[in-house]
Amino acid sequence: VPHVKRGVKREADAEAAVVEVESAGVPMGRIVIELYPNLAPKHVERFKALAREGFYNGTTFHRVEPNVIQGGDPLSKDDDPSNDGTGGSPYPDLPAEFSDVPYEAGVVGAARTSDPNTANCQFFVALVRTPNWDNQYTVFGRVVQGLTDARIISGAPTRSGTTNPDPKVVIKSVTLQPRANFK
């Protein structure tokens, strides 16, 4: 069982991640994520590196449910939804960096398989308090603007019997901007 950092106060990185989202060419909003390198240094470093490389541009939020939206899979760029959620970056998986920060609305976590040390590039935004994720998924950020947009995305129409949006909900870009630019 990975170590859980306890009682660590969240300290915002100097940069925030700005996620611009669209569907069928129509803007669906902007989600601004404050990042916490003191909680999850490797995850924040990876997320920022991938954002700088343009890795997330054109990926989708491939999973939309009332309690969560998940995205960042490079396999979601193609027209085959069946493999969405299974892809990774060219970099190795990251070790878990668990903390006791609770999964409440707006908390951003690292998606992984059943192995806690398999987070790579995919991320999710919790939209409601979800206690069963506490100490199970690495928390590396929190939405500071755009939670309403994230909730709208969570209600996107989906392919029958799936949590996969149809039409796609595309992450147009993830850019890093000074945290001080956002209230």
Sequence and secondary structure as in RCSB ss.txt:
>XXXX:A:sequence
VPHVKRGVKREADAEAAVVEVESAGVPMGRIVIELYPNLAPKHVERFKALAREGFYNGTTFHRVEPNVIQGGDPL
SKDDDPSNDGTGGSPYPDLPAEFSDVPYEAGVVGAARTSDPNTANCQFFVALVRTPNWDNQYTVFGRVVQGLTDA
RIISGAPTRSGTTNPDPKVVIKSVTLQPRANFK
>XXXX:A:secstr
   EE S      SEEEEEEEEETTEEEEEEEEEE TTT HHHHHHHHHHHHHTTTTT EEEEEETTEEEEEEGG
GGSS GGGTT    SS  B   EES    TTEEEE   SSTT B S EEEE S  GGGTTTS EEEEEEE HHHH
HHHHT  B TTSS BSS  EEEEEEEEEGGG  
